[in-house]
Amino acid sequence: MSGTPEGPVHPEPAETHTAEPALTERDAGRREAELRDYRAAFRVARLAMALVDRDGVVVAANDSLGALLGTEAGALREQAAADLVDLASDGRTWHAYREVLRGRRSRFRCTRRLKHADGRSLWAEVTVAPVPGDRRVLLSIADISDRRELQARLRHLQMHDPVTRLPNRTLFFERLAAALEEPAAPREPHESYESYESYGYGRTGRIGLCYIDLDGFKAVNDTLGHRVGDRLLAAVAGRLTECADSDGYTRGGGHLVARLGGDEFAILVEDSTGTEQLTDLARSVLDALQEPFDLAGQRLSVSASIGVVERSGRGTTATALMQAADTTLYWAKADGKARWTLFDPERNAHRMTRQALSSTLRPAVEDGEFALEYQPLVDLVDGAVRGVEALVRWHHPQFGPLPPNRFIGIAEEDGSIVELGRWILRTACRQARQWQKDHPRERPLFVSVNVAVRQVWDSDLVADVAGILAETGLAPHLLQLELTESAVMGSAGRPLQALQALSDMGVRIAIDDFGTGYSNLAYLSRLPVSVLKLDGSFVRGFQDEEHANAADELIVEALVRLAHRLGLTVTAECVETAGQASRLRRIGCDTGQGWLYSRAVTPERIAELIGTEPLPA
């Protein structure tokens, strides 16, 4: 009885023990069947595959792999898989492949360009992955040549201009960046570029750029239409390509010709041999574009401006190179168009300085960086100081003291001359009034202030002068305003009305640098002018006593007589010698100004001259 309950329990382990071999045989049969199916699928699969052992040797390959490589599948056995699909060509791919073989990585994928037995190339995507439950790995290769070709076509469309079929801006900058990243091949110091390239190295480490802009292309579009304009652009592109391909300095291929947009093109010269190569290329482009274009019956002529840059690629960025090219192209346009201009570091430094001055000019007035100096205007008869000319100086915190010719032109261009001019006028009038107060018994000095024509147009000069005279208490006849001859001659409308109003107020009007502009003497009698200031070029002709320029003396004498007949006084500029002063006095000139008497000096020095002995005449 005691064993009865346990009786049914004992047979269960026995049943389990006897069933084990039956299940194993069944699993083995199933596994064998699966392996046969796998082998069959492996052989007939359209995907090219190979089984590779842990040593990287092909154990089996299917027919698709043989067909892909142009050989029998059986011939691939016992070969190194890495050799079949070029897995050892770069370090990263080789390392990843070895890691999969060693079981340290699950899989990896790469793209390779393979050679078919018949010589044609194909693109393949190679995948290497372990076989589950096996020590071998599966190598699978998919032909992606059609996909790559489609990608290449799409990239070509994306990277090329549809009108000219040239590389576009995107491809140009991609190529430029790549060129700047590539180091130059080593070259001995004594080797020239010519000998260097003749040995087949071909790398100079230098880069050049011709930045081309067509002159007047907008007029073609506006008058003949965009269709003709596009044909012209395509024809220009063809000639640029011919020039680049025929460059006598080029070895092993032409340069990159690209359309950057609109009517702007660029020729990129990698591994240039120097500026001579670039300037010769620019000349050939200008010559090629000067030949008329025949566009479906339309005969057109076009010119171009070219900015040329050539420099070492080391330390150069794409941004810096393009900025230099753009600046140089601007110079070519400003110099008259239809020409090439080579980048000049000194000229560029001057431009950068000019930009720096322009950006700081307006706040400099408020910051008190300007000061006035004064140069005496001396009576040629008795040597007495009759007046002074106010000359502005800029004490720049970075560039130091700057004379007017360094910044007045900039101020006129950007309009800051109006604000600066008011400051000069107010400061000069206040100083003249102060001298008058400090020396009440002496004859008061008049102050002469230069006025730019833009001050007349962009501000109410009459109101400004009236307000400053009232503010400072200076009498109108003690203020003289100087305008250049080119600004005064031919004045009409608002400028002439302003000059007349100022003259009616009692302010004296002087024509500065007289004799260098229009010299419209007939018009002179109708202007409200009271003083002529002869340009220094006439006076310099008097400098050599032994070889005096008789023509200059005759001209000056005639001008002085004419001025006096019109009721004007005459001031001679740039008087540097006593001989010049003597001859000007003999001719009848009224006052003189120049280094013979004094350079421009501080207000304190002028105060010392008031009431002293006359200056040498």
Secondary structure, 3 states (H helix, E strand, C coil): CCCCCCHHHCHHHHHHHHHHHHHHHHHHHHHHHHHHHHHHHHHHCCCEEEEECCCCEEEEECHHHHHHHCCCHHHHCCCEHHHHCCCCCCHHHHHHHHHHHCCCCCCEEEEEEEECCCCCEEEEEEEEEECCCCCCEEEEEEECHHHHHHHHHHHHHHHECCCCCCECHHHHHHHHHHHHHCCCCCCCCCCCHHHHHHCCCCCCCEEEEEEEEEECHHHHHHHHCHHHHHHHHHHHHHHHHHHHHCCCCCCCCCCEEEEEECCEEEEEEECCCCHHHHHHHHHHHHHHHHCCEEECCEEECCEEEEEEEEEECCCCCHHHHHHHHHHHHHHHHHCCCCCEEECCHHHHHHHHHHHHHHHHHHHHHHCCCEEEEEEEEEECCCCCEEEEEEEEEEEECCCEEECHHHCHHHHHHHCCHHHHHHHHHHHHHHHHHHHHHHCCCCCCCEEEEECCHHHHHHCCHHHHHHHHHHHHCCCHHHEEEEEEHHHHCCCCCHHHHHHHHHHHHCCEEEEEEECCCCCCHHHHCCCCCCEEEECHHHHHCCCCCCCCCHHHHHHHHHHHHHHHHCCCEEEECCCCCHHHHHHHHHHCCCEECCCCCCCCECHHHHHHHCCCCCCCC
